[in-house]
Amino acid sequence: MPRTLAVANQKGGVAKTTTVATLGAALAELGQRVLLVDLDPQACLTFSVGVDPEDLDKSIHHVLLGGVKARDVLIEFDDAPDLLPATIGLATAEVQLARESGPEAVLRTALRALRTSYDWIIVDCPPTLGLLTVNALSAASDVLIPLQCETLAHRGVGQLLDTVHDVRRLTNPSLHLLGVLPTLYDGRTTHARAVLETIADTYSLDVLEPAIPKSIRFAEAPAVGETVLSTAPDSPGAQAYRALAGALL
């Protein structure tokens, strides 16, 4: 069985998509078979790996709502993780899923047929605590929380942990909380270090290392459909994600 990692935080702009794409690429470099799942209606992960969502006829939206198998929308790459893409149509999925029986388990069921093909499945969650995120948590073996080290960025961590607790109680008792991953981190500032210490102490969460440094390189890579592992392979950001991948293995 693959490890299924939900990357979640209801606050936007904390490098969820960057973490999914770059960590997935780093694991693939280490010989792991990796599938990325874009569960965000903004489809930023899909765009980031070089696929234009507007060119797609089918996406994860059609899989979740039935009638289309996950393998039928799967995009395979020779030298990078495979992808279950998203489109803007996913924005209506929560309303439609709410009418289904057992709506929180739809993604888990959809991924079942692909599990033997991968070592890792990494899910990019939308910046909400709605039904799509609950689906990701219900399907996951582990959850990772990217956290920008600024005061406003951690205000919703308690709400996310409450959601994780509910998912454990109701649908996925084996869900494991890996901890928080510091992103956009500038260790030179007292504020960043203080926020990180506050998170660890307040919520009793593990803080994963290394912290991911703030860098313009992360913004540049999606423009060419790649990650910093290929556009800036020797950069501190690339090295940090490679170290994280090695630690997870």
C-alpha positions as CSV (number, residue, x, y, z in Angstrom):
1,M,0.0,0.0,0.0
2,P,1.3,3.5,-0.8
3,R,1.6,6.2,1.7
4,T,-1.1,8.7,1.0
5,L,-0.1,12.2,2.1
6,A,-2.6,15.0,2.4
7,V,-1.0,18.4,2.3
8,A,-3.5,20.7,4.0
9,N,-3.9,24.2,5.5
10,Q,-7.1,26.2,5.1
11,K,-5.0,29.4,4.7
12,G,-3.9,30.1,1.2
13,G,-0.4,31.2,0.2
14,V,1.5,28.9,2.6
15,A,3.2,26.9,-0.2
16,K,0.9,23.8,-0.2
17,T,1.1,23.4,-4.0
18,T,4.8,24.1,-4.1
19,T,5.3,21.5,-1.4
20,V,3.2,18.9,-3.2
21,A,5.0,19.4,-6.6
22,T,8.5,19.7,-5.2
23,L,8.3,17.0,-2.6
24,G,6.8,14.7,-5.2
25,A,9.6,15.4,-7.6
26,A,12.2,14.8,-4.9
27,L,10.7,11.5,-4.0
28,A,10.6,10.5,-7.7
29,E,14.4,11.4,-7.8
30,L,14.9,8.8,-5.1
31,G,13.3,6.1,-7.2
32,Q,9.8,6.3,-5.7
33,R,6.6,5.9,-7.8
34,V,4.6,9.1,-7.1
35,L,1.1,10.2,-8.0
36,L,0.1,13.8,-7.4
37,V,-3.6,14.6,-6.9
38,D,-4.9,18.1,-7.5
39,L,-8.0,18.6,-5.3
40,D,-8.0,22.4,-5.5
41,P,-10.5,24.0,-8.0
42,Q,-7.8,26.7,-8.7
43,A,-5.9,23.9,-10.4
44,C,-2.5,25.5,-9.5
45,L,-0.8,22.1,-9.1
46,T,-2.0,21.1,-12.6
47,F,-0.7,24.3,-14.1
48,S,2.6,24.1,-12.1
49,V,3.6,20.7,-13.6
50,G,3.0,22.0,-17.2
51,V,-0.6,21.1,-17.9
52,D,-3.1,23.7,-18.9
53,P,-6.4,23.0,-17.1
54,E,-8.3,24.7,-19.8
55,D,-7.2,22.1,-22.3
56,L,-8.6,19.2,-20.3
57,D,-11.9,17.5,-21.1
58,K,-11.9,15.4,-18.0
59,S,-10.4,15.8,-14.5
60,I,-10.6,14.6,-10.9
61,H,-14.0,16.4,-10.8
62,H,-15.5,13.8,-13.1
63,V,-13.9,11.0,-11.1
64,L,-15.4,12.2,-7.8
65,L,-18.9,12.6,-9.3
66,G,-18.9,9.1,-10.8
67,G,-18.9,7.7,-14.3
68,V,-15.2,8.2,-15.0
69,K,-12.4,6.0,-13.6
70,A,-9.3,7.7,-12.1
71,R,-7.1,5.9,-14.6
72,D,-9.0,7.5,-17.5
73,V,-8.0,11.0,-16.4
74,L,-4.5,10.1,-15.2
75,I,-1.7,12.0,-16.9
76,E,1.6,10.1,-16.9
77,F,5.1,11.5,-17.2
78,D,8.3,9.7,-18.1
79,D,10.6,11.5,-15.6
80,A,8.3,13.1,-13.1
81,P,5.3,12.2,-10.9
82,D,2.0,11.3,-12.5
83,L,-1.0,13.5,-12.0
84,L,-4.7,13.4,-11.5
85,P,-5.5,17.0,-12.7
86,A,-8.1,19.5,-11.6
87,T,-10.1,22.1,-13.5
88,I,-12.4,24.9,-12.4
89,G,-15.3,22.5,-12.6
90,L,-14.2,21.1,-9.2
91,A,-15.6,24.3,-7.6
92,T,-19.1,22.8,-7.8
93,A,-18.1,19.4,-6.6
94,E,-18.7,19.9,-2.9
95,V,-22.4,20.9,-3.5
96,Q,-22.9,17.8,-5.7
97,L,-21.0,15.5,-3.4
98,A,-23.1,16.5,-0.4
99,R,-26.1,14.8,-2.1
100,E,-24.3,11.5,-2.3
101,S,-24.2,8.7,0.3
102,G,-20.9,8.6,2.1
103,P,-19.6,11.8,0.4
104,E,-16.4,11.9,2.6
105,A,-15.1,8.6,1.2
106,V,-15.4,9.2,-2.6
107,L,-11.8,10.0,-3.1
108,R,-10.6,7.0,-1.1
109,T,-12.8,4.8,-3.3
110,A,-11.6,6.4,-6.5
111,L,-7.9,6.0,-5.7
112,R,-8.3,2.3,-4.8
113,A,-7.6,1.1,-8.3
114,L,-4.4,3.0,-8.5
115,R,-2.8,2.1,-5.2
116,T,-0.7,-0.8,-6.4
117,S,1.0,1.4,-9.1
118,Y,2.5,3.9,-6.6
119,D,4.7,4.2,-3.5
120,W,3.4,7.7,-2.7
121,I,0.1,9.5,-3.4
122,I,0.3,13.2,-2.5
123,V,-2.9,15.3,-2.4
124,D,-3.0,19.0,-2.8
125,C,-5.9,20.2,-0.7
126,P,-7.9,23.4,-1.3
127,P,-7.5,26.3,1.1
128,T,-10.8,25.3,3.0
129,L,-12.0,22.8,5.5
130,G,-14.9,21.7,3.3
131,L,-15.8,18.3,1.9
132,L,-12.9,18.2,-0.6
133,T,-10.4,18.5,2.2
134,V,-12.3,16.0,4.3
135,N,-12.1,13.6,1.4
136,A,-8.4,14.0,1.2
137,L,-8.0,13.4,5.0
138,S,-10.3,10.4,4.8
139,A,-8.2,8.9,2.0
140,A,-4.8,9.7,3.6
141,S,-2.4,7.7,5.8
142,D,-0.6,11.0,6.8
143,V,-1.3,14.7,6.9
144,L,1.3,17.4,6.5
145,I,0.6,21.1,7.4
146,P,2.7,23.6,5.5
147,L,3.0,26.7,7.7
148,Q,4.2,30.2,6.8
149,C,6.0,31.5,9.8
150,E,3.9,34.6,10.3
151,T,1.4,35.4,13.1
152,L,-1.7,35.3,10.9
153,A,-0.7,32.1,9.2
154,H,-1.2,29.9,12.3
155,R,-4.5,31.2,13.4
156,G,-6.4,28.5,11.7
157,V,-4.2,25.6,12.8
158,G,-6.5,24.7,15.7
159,Q,-9.5,24.5,13.4
160,L,-7.6,22.2,11.0
161,L,-6.5,20.0,13.9
162,D,-10.2,19.8,15.0
163,T,-11.1,18.6,11.5
164,V,-8.3,16.0,11.7
165,H,-9.7,14.8,15.0
166,D,-13.2,14.5,13.6
167,V,-11.9,12.6,10.6
168,R,-10.0,10.2,12.9
169,R,-13.2,9.7,14.9
170,L,-15.6,9.2,12.1
171,T,-13.9,8.0,8.9
172,N,-10.1,7.4,9.2
173,P,-8.9,6.3,12.7
174,S,-5.4,5.5,11.4
175,L,-4.7,9.0,10.0
176,H,-1.3,10.1,11.2
177,L,-0.3,13.7,11.7
178,L,3.3,14.2,10.5
179,G,3.5,17.8,11.8
180,V,4.0,21.2,10.4
181,L,6.5,22.1,7.7
182,P,7.9,25.7,8.0
183,T,7.7,27.3,4.6
184,L,8.6,30.8,3.3
185,Y,11.0,30.7,6.2
186,D,13.5,33.4,7.0
187,G,15.5,32.3,10.0
188,R,17.2,35.6,10.3
189,T,14.0,37.2,11.8
190,T,13.1,36.8,15.4
191,H,9.4,36.9,14.4
192,A,9.7,33.7,12.3
193,R,11.5,31.8,15.0
194,A,9.0,32.9,17.6
195,V,6.0,31.9,15.5
196,L,7.5,28.5,15.0
197,E,8.1,28.0,18.7
198,T,4.6,29.1,19.5
199,I,3.1,26.6,17.1
200,A,5.1,23.7,18.5
201,D,4.3,24.6,22.1
202,T,0.6,25.5,21.6
203,Y,-0.4,22.5,19.6
204,S,2.2,19.9,20.6
205,L,3.0,19.4,16.9
206,D,6.3,18.1,15.5
207,V,8.1,20.6,13.4
208,L,9.6,18.9,10.3
209,E,13.1,19.8,9.2
210,P,14.6,21.4,7.3
211,A,12.5,24.5,7.1
212,I,11.8,25.6,3.5
213,P,13.5,28.9,2.9
214,K,11.8,31.8,1.2
215,S,13.0,32.2,-2.4
216,I,11.9,33.7,-5.7
217,R,13.1,30.5,-7.3
218,F,9.8,28.8,-6.2
219,A,7.7,31.4,-8.0
220,E,9.8,31.1,-11.2
221,A,9.6,27.3,-11.7
222,P,5.8,26.9,-12.4
223,A,6.1,29.4,-15.3
224,V,8.0,26.7,-17.2
225,G,6.0,23.7,-15.8
226,E,8.8,22.5,-13.6
227,T,10.0,22.5,-10.0
228,V,13.1,24.1,-8.5
229,L,14.7,20.7,-8.6
230,S,15.2,21.2,-12.3
231,T,15.2,25.0,-12.7
232,A,17.5,25.7,-9.7
233,P,18.8,22.3,-8.6
234,D,21.5,23.7,-6.3
235,S,19.4,26.3,-4.6
236,P,18.7,26.1,-0.9
237,G,15.0,25.4,-1.6
238,A,15.8,22.5,-3.8
239,Q,18.2,21.1,-1.2
240,A,15.6,21.5,1.6
241,Y,12.9,19.5,-0.3
242,R,15.4,16.8,-1.1
243,A,16.4,16.5,2.5
244,L,12.7,16.4,3.5
245,A,12.1,13.6,1.0
246,G,15.0,11.7,2.4
247,A,13.8,12.1,5.9
248,L,10.3,10.8,5.0
249,L,11.8,7.7,3.5
